[in-house]
Amino acid sequence: MSVRVRFAPSPTGFVHIGSLRTALYNYLFAKKMGGTYLLRVEDTDRTRLVDGAIENMLHAMSWANVEHTEGVVLGEDGKVTQVGEYGPYIQSERLDIYKEYIKTLLEQDKAYYCFCSKDRLDKVRQVQKSEGKVPKYDGHCRGLSKEEIQAKIDAGQDYVIRLKLPANKEIKFNDMVRGTVKMNTNDLDDQVLMKSDGFPTYHFAVVVDDYLMKITHIIRGEEWISSTPKHVYLYEAFGWEAPTFVHLPNILNTEKKKLSKRHGDVAVEDFRKKGYFPEALVNYVALVGWSPEDNQEIFSMDELENAFDVKRVSNSGGVFDTNKLNWVSQHYMKDADDDELTKLCIPFLVETNMITKEEAQEDYDKIKAIVSLVKEGMHYAKEINEKVDVFFKDELKIEEQDALEFLKLEHMPTLYEALEEKISNMDEIQADLIKPMFKEIQKEHGIKGKNLFMGTRILITGQMHGPEIPHVVTILGKEEVLKRMSFVKQNYM
Ligand code: GLU
């Protein structure tokens, strides 16, 4: 039987980094096994729906290159559409299917109508809590006769359908990460399968769909492991073989708490907006909860597809550490194609008015040279702004105390005069002219070492650190270099 896995997000607005990881592991597992990876939309909780959420999610997945070949996809026109022979793949379009299967369970007395009001359920729960018990449905409607049920339906009473769990039955399943998991039905609730609005609950729909879509492995977040026994019972009740389960460890922050919005960036979109390369994010996310046999840390998608082994998924929480992500990301920045990186950086430069849209086109080669010069040490494209004021700001603002003090050193006026004279005499300033120029200044004025190099750097860039001066001056050009030096002299020396 060929492997079929699915990513089954609920369209609630944003794609958590944990969802990206779930999708990625499903994708990698399918690739590795030569199987199929599909995407199903679980939208049965009508209270949590957000407009445009499906599109956003599909965009996020396609940005990350975690592509599925079946299920809900974006069509060429950018609209949501579906492909595959097991559809529909959006649960709200499958209501008739769920009704059929609920009928089967009712007929076999494995499910029952429940007419309890919210008020009653709240009261039952309160009493149970006050008695120190774990709240669960008390089975009030389990024994209603056919006539009683019909009478209530005829009277227009709202109802739900609940699973009729047998008492004291051990439910067991094998999880590829967790090993054997056991639970007694006495510790489980008679789960609602169909809600009063006619929609199935997640628990019911997920089982019916995974069965009908011939899913062989369910790879999902650990938060679902406590629900799995109910699902396993449902498979049994229908007489279906349950798929294999793989529950992925939670993603924690560096303080070992569950990674949530309150602690900074957690949405795929946050990282896209900062200008991370998707390959970098995916590379890092793959390592949160999975480790390869050797200690390799930089993986292309192809390499991940080869190396990924679900047996090496950890059973304890994976830590999402932005520093580590940045470390991985630095590799991608460093190796990036200059055009690709420049195109990624330009919108950030335009957004902060460092350059105009027109300049982005007219001065493209210059911008590319700058990007190539400063890319080392960058983690994401948005950081470009901190790296390049020296090239784009007309007036250098020097704030660094050490730089300001350096400009007051005794030799600085002489250095200024010497630089000005030599640069003015050049036809055009070029990288290979700088070293000989420094040699001459050293010989003629006795200025050397830090006094010479740092002094020049501050005069031209206003900063004590940055890219190599010969490259900087080549990009700036003679006029600009002289203009900057003169500005620094007038304002800070
Ligand atoms: N709709 C569920 C979610 O958003 C899917 C859980 C599962 O994969 O079974 O997490």
Residues whose N, C-alpha, C, O or C-beta is under 5 A from the ligand:
A	BS01	LIG	A8 P9 S10 E42 V206 R220
